[in-house]
Amino acid sequence: MELIGIEDFLRLDIRLVKILSAERVEGSEKLLKLRVSLGDEERTLMAGIAKFYSPEDLVGKKVLMLANLKPRKIFGVESQGMILALSDGENLSLIVPDRDVKEGAKAS
């Protein structure tokens, strides 16, 4: 694994977001289309987590998002960030705070 400097980490804008809505993506077994709130802004994200989470389980959940990732079209939808999760190859877990923190809070 390549080591990075603190300046590389500081370039990442990792924020806490609240999932406002979630829906399955027609034609994909892996993707969910999420609408999230960063507090003062809303974004649409595509997340490959459908095998581990149902849309109903996600609404209202607060998770971490990489907010300054370049937008990318996935299944015709512009994804405006990336939800962060942990994976051991078999299981996947979203990263959630252990205290109530406002949407938009920046990871440090």
URQUI-V762549 format. One record per helix or strand of 3 or more residues. SS is the DSSP state (h for helix, s for strand). FROM is the first residue (numbers start at 0). TO is the last residue. If there is no record, write none. Layout:
SS:FROM:TO  SS:FROM:TO
This chain:
h:5:9  s:13:23  s:31:36  s:41:46  h:54:57  s:61:65  s:71:73  s:76:78  s:84:86  s:91:93
